[in-house]
Amino acid sequence: MNLASFGHTLLAEALYAIVGIVIFGVAFWLMEAVTPFSIRKEIEEDQNTALAILMGAVIIGIAMIISAAVHG
């Protein structure tokens, strides 16, 4: 593997990572905007464990979808 090919691959991976993180951030912001209550308040102050588990599952699901889309 030559240096130019390595640099091209590294740049492509960095761009895909940045795009994936941006899409993930937008999806998380959209989840928080759609809910009629404060997710942070429910989890931190009210100790809503069920909501925390649900949000964790949604985050993992979104991450898997983005990963599959970026990977191809």
N, C-alpha and C positions, 0 to 999 in steps of 0.2 A: 504494500500500500504506500503510495507516495504522499508527500506532505500536502499537495494541493487537494487531493481526494479526501484526505483526513480533515482538512480545514473546511471543505465544502460540507462534509457529513456533520461535523461539529456545529457549523452554522445552522444547518437545517434542523438539527435536534434542538438547538436553543430556540429557534423560531417556533417550532411546534410546541415546546414547553411553555413559551410565553403565551401563545394563542390558547392553549389548553387552560392555563391559569386564569386568563381574562374571561374565557367562556364560563369557567367554574365560578368566578366571582360574580358575573352577571346573573347566573342561575341562582346563586345563593341570595343575592340582593332581591331578585324577583320573588323567591320563596318568602322572604321576610316582608316584602311589600304587599303580597297577596293576603297574608294572614291578618285577620281582624284584631289580633292581640299582639303584645310584645313577646316575642320568643325568648329574648334574654331575661325578661322579668319572670316569665313562667318557669324557666329552668333554674335560674339562680335564686330568686327570692321565694318562689312558691314550691320549689323542690319537685317540679313535675317530671318524674323519672320517665313516664311513658312518652312524653313529648321529646325528651332528650334521646331516648332510644329511637323514636320515629325519625327525628332529624338526623341522627347518625346514619340510619339506614338510607335515607334520602340522599345524604351527602355521598355515601359509598356508591349508590346507584348512579348518581350523576357523574362521579369520577370514573366509574367503569364505562359509561357511555362515551364520555369524552376521550378516554384512553383508546377505546376501540375505534372511534372516528379518526383520531389522530394517527393511530398506528396503521390503519388501513386494512 
